[in-house]
């Protein structure tokens, strides 16, 4: 009897363990729910309070994250906005070079040539399931109609720009737009407000108002200037090289954080409207970023902007609230391309071929990001424990260690595993 009882207890323990594992990795269910996706371009995870940042840059997003699912190690597919948006909506990394002129002029031929015949982007997938698809963006680009990336309704404007008279700010427009959309809807809002220039003249210094240096009147536009190895060079300096002090570097980061605080206020207004109107009860909300921004944390790249695959440009926030789902922090490694399959599963649909419905919950062995420059075939893979292996455009390997808490990236002399090197080369070939 003792042995039988012990065996029965062991069996029961195994069943309980199995149920716990399934509960951990099972997706919530919300059939018929609306979907609101907000992407905040050039936002690294390390600059949000809920991800451990010391400054109170995002109190509204932080409060929302406390009631949602927060993914601690979410990786973007690239450091270029268009490519990242296309990849997120397609459910796997795809480079802009494969979404070129052929995609617009001859989509059917393009899809066959690119090996994408039969694939659907998320808006087209949901449209076929009875959803109304809407997009507000700050850039007037259309994804290939042949891939279903062309939304039923698009509004183009300067989203999240305080003080702009010619365009209505997204935080003012969204409540009226969301209220009138037919249900169920998929609404995709892009904000480019955080993009440089960091000092657009509309935001009063909040985090470092006492800064006395010569960069106080600089626009900090890293499309026309750059910082490398402690030197600032650009149109703000009359094309002269300025060596930067610690105070100068702190000012650059502070101006970015000032804009982030303003953007958080705008997001807070949208979330507040959803809560007060009762729409949070039937709307899935996703907050993420196309890619992050280099803000001085990397000892490998040592720059500002998003010209490469540093930890700060690929480690992005990912916060998802599903009505009825209990809050949780998820520490497994995921990619923003996994959002597609997760949403399909939560809504009760089987995602298209090639789109995983479980990756966002089960995690990945590695996450891949590709070099966004059309002429370059490069990319990087990163593991959950922070080992990063990058194949540079020039062909050489760069090995580093990443701290997901701070996005600090430190060069490493360790030997990269052969399987990880093979993985980065394989993924580069697939995405290019």
N, C-alpha and C positions, 0 to 999 in steps of 0.2 A: 504493500500500500504506500509505503514511504517513497519508493522509487516512482510509482505511478503519479503520486501527488507532486513530486518534484518535476516530473516530465510535464505535467499539466500546467504547473506554474511557469515553467520555462516557455512552453508554447504560448501561454497567455501574455507573457512578457514580450515575446517576439511579435505577437499580433499588435500589442500596444505600441511597440517601437515602429512597426510598419505604418500604423495609422498616424503616428506623429510625423514620420517622414513625409507621408502623403499629404498631410495637412500643411506641412511647411512649404511644399512645392506645388500644391494645387492652386490653380487660379480661381479668383472669386468669379461670381456669375452676375451679370447685369444685362440680360437680354433686352433689347429695345432702348437702352440708355443712349443719350446724346454723348458726343465726344467733343471736348474742347482741348485743343493742343496749343500751348503757348511756347514758342521758342525764343529765347533771349540770346541773340548772337553775341559772340566773343565773351562768354561768361565761364570762367574756370570754377570748378567746384570749390576750390580752396578759398574763394572770396565770399562765401556765404557763411553766415553764423552757424547755421544748422550743420555745416560740414566742418566746423571747428575754427572758423576765422575769428580773430580776437576783436575786430571792429564790428559794431552793430550796423552793418551795411544793409541787411535784409530782414528786418523784424517781421514784416508781413508774410514773406515767403517762409520764414522760419516757423511762424505760428501755424501756417497751413501744413508745412511738412510734418509737424508734430501730430497731425491728425490723418496722415497719409502714409503711403509706402515710400520710403526713401532708400534709394540704391546708392551705397557708399562708393562703389567702384564701377561707375558707368563710363564707357569710353566711346568717343565719337569716331566715325569712320575716316575722317580727314580733318584738315585745318582750313579748308576752303568752303565757304557757305553754300554755294550752289550744289557742289558735289555732295555735301553732307545732307542737305535737304532731299536731294534726289535719292540718296542711299537710304535715308530714314523712311521715305515714302515707298521705296521699292522693297525694303526688308533685307537688303544686303548691300555691301559696298559696291559702288559703281562710279567710275571716273567720268568727268565731264567730256573727255575726249570720245567717250562712247555715247555721249548724248549731244552730239554735234549737229551740224547743219542737216545731215540726213534724217535725223530724228524729227526735225520740224517739217521738212519738205517731202519726205517719203517715208513715213513712219513704218509702214508694213515691211518695206524692203529693209529698212534699218533694223527692225526687230529680228528679222531672219538673219541678217548679216552679223548682228551682235550676239546671236544666240539667245535672244530674249522672247522669242515668239511664244505667245500664250501668257506671259507675265503681266501682272496688273499692279499699278501703284495703288496705295491705300485709298485715295479718294475714289478712284474708279471701282475698286473692289466694294467699297461701302455703298457707292451709288447703285450698283447692281443688286445690293441687298435692301434697297429702298430708302437709303439715306440721302438727305440734301447736303451737298458739299459746298463749303464757303471758305474763301481765303482772303485775309487782309494782309498785305505785305508792303514793304517800303521799296521794293525793287520790282519793276515790271518785267518779270520773266515768266514764261510759261513752260512747264514741263511737257515732254512729248505727248501729244494727244494719243498716239498709238500705244503708249504705256498707261493711258488713263490718268495722266498727271495734271490734266487741264480741269480745274474745278468748275462747277456749274456757275459759280459767281465769284468774281474777283474784284476787290477794291484796292486800289493802289494809292498810297499816301505816305507821308513822313511820320511813321508811327512813333509814339512816345517822345515827340519833340516839344518840350515845354516852350511856350512863347511863340511858336510858329503860327503865323496868322493865316497862311495859305492852306494848311491842312489841319483837320481836326485830330487831336491826339487820340491814340488808341484807347486810353482809359476813359475818355469821354464818349467815343463812338461805340465801344463794345456792348455796353448794356442795351442800347436801342437795337443794335444789330442782332444780338442774341435773342432778344425778345421777339423779333419778327421772323426769325428763321423757321421754316417748316420743320416739324419733328417727325422722326428723329433726324438730327443733323450731325455732321462732322465739320467743325469750325477750326480752321488752322490759322493762328495769328503769329506773324513774324515781327519781331522788334529788332531793329538795327541801331537803336539809340546808343548802346554802349560802345559801338564802333568808334575808333579814333576819327577825328580829333577828340582827345579827352577833355579839352577845355573849349566848349562851344560858345562860351559867353553867356549861357543861360542859367548856370547853376552856381550859387554862392558857395565859396569854400566852406566846408563843414568840418572835415577831419584835420586840416592843417592850416587854419586861417592865418597863423602867425608867420608863415613861410616868408623869408625876406629876400630870397634869391632872384637871379636874373631870368629864371624861367617863368616867373609869375604871369607874364603877358604872352607866353608862348602858347600856341594852339595845341601843341603836342599831337600833331598829325603824322602818324607813322606810315601813311601812304607816301608822304613827301619828305620824311626825315627818318632817322633811325638812331638807336643807341646800341653800341657794341663796346664791350670792355671798358665801360665807364666813360665813354665819349659820346656826346650828342652832336649830330650833324644833320643839318637840314635847312629849309627855307627860313625858319624862325631865326636862324643864326647868321643869315646872309651867306649861307653855304660855308661858314667857318666851323671848325671843329672846337667844341667846348668840352673840356674835361669836367665831369660832374662830381659834385660832392655828395656825401651821404644825404644831406638835406635836399639836394636837387632830386635825387632818386626817390626819396620819400614823397616829395611833392608830386612827381609823376604818378606814383601809385595812388596818392591821395585824391588827385583829380579824377582818376578812374573810379575810385570808391565813392566820390561825391556823386558821380553820374549813376552809379549802381544804386545808391540810396534813393535817388529820384525815381529810377525805374521801379524799384521795389514799391514805392508809393503808388505808382500807376497800376502795378499788378494787384496791389492790395485793394484798390477801388473795384477792379473787376471781380476779385474773389468776394469782396464784401457784397457786391450786387448779387452774385450767385447765391450767397447765403441768405441775404435778406429777402430775396424773391422766392426762396424755396427751391430753386433750380438745382442746388447741389444734391437734392434727393434723387434726381434721375440723370445726372450728368457726370461722366468720367472726366477728370481733369488731369492733363499731363503738362508738367513744366520741365523743360530741358533746354539745351543749347545746341546749336549746330556745331560749335567748337568753342574752345576756350581762348585764352589770351596769355601771352608771355608777359609776366609782370615782375621779372627779376628773381624768380625762385630757382631757376635752373642754372646749375654750374656747368652744364653742357652747352647751352645755347646763349645764355647771358644777353638777352635782348628784350625789347618790347615789341608788341604787335603779334602777328600770328603767321609768320613766314615759314615755319617749320613744325616738325612733329615733336615738340617738347611735351613734357608731362602736363604743363598748364594748358596747352592747346588741345589736348585730347582727353583729359580727365574732366568730365562735365557733370553738372548736377542732373539728376533724374528723380523727379518726384511725381508719384501717381496716386490720385485719390479715386477709389472706386466706391460708390455708395454701398454702405453696409459692411465694408471690409475694415477690420481692426487695424490700427496703425502699427507699423513695424519698420525696423531698419534692416536692410538686407546687405550683407557683406560679401556676397559672391560677386565674381567678375562678370559684367554684362556689357553689351553694346547697345547704343541707341537704335541700331537697326533691328533690335529684338522687340521694339515697341509694337510694330505692325502685327506680328503673330500673337502677342499677348492680348492686344485689343480685340483681334478677331476671336480669340478663344473666350474672352470675357463676355463678348457680345453673343456668343453661342454659335459662331461660324467656324468652319474649317478653313484655315488660311490656304492660299494658293501654294502650288508646289514650290519647293525651295525656300519657303518661309517657315521658320520654326515657331511653334506655338508654346514651347516649353523653355527655350533658352533664357528668357528673362527671369525665370524662377529657379531653374536648375543650375544656372551659371555656365561659364565657359572655361575651357582649359587655358585659352589665351584670347586676347582681343586684338584685332588688327586695325591699323589705320594706314591709309595710303597717302603718298606724296601727291599734293594737289596740282602741282605745276604740270601743264600738259606735256611738256617736253621730257619730263623726268619720270623714270620708273624706279621709284623708291617706296619704302614703307617701313612700318615698325610693328612689332608684336610685344605685348606686355602680359605678364602672368599675374595671378591674384596676389602673389607675394612680392610683386614689385620689380621683377626682373624684366628689363626692357632691352630688346635687341632690334636695332634699326639698320636697315640696308639703305645707305645713302644713295642719292641719285648717281654719284660718281662710282658706286659699286662697293665701297668699303663698308665694313661692319662697325657699328658703334654699340657698345654694351654699357648699360648704366643701371643704377638702382633708383627706384622711385618710392617716395614716401607719399602714400595716398592721402595722408592727413594734411600735409602742407604743399604737396606737389613739388617738393624739392627733388631735383634730379642730380645725382652724383655719378661721375664716371666710375666705371668698375673695370678692374683688370681680370675679373673672373672669366673663365672660358665658357662661352655660350653653348648650351647643349645642341647637339647635331640636329635633333628633331625640331628644335625651335628655329634654328637657321633654315631648315627645310621648309618650315611652316611659313616664315615671312616671305621666302622666295616664291612659294606656291601661291600665296595670297596676292602678291604683287602681280603675278602673271594673270590671275583670275580677274582682278579689278581693272587691269589696264587693257 
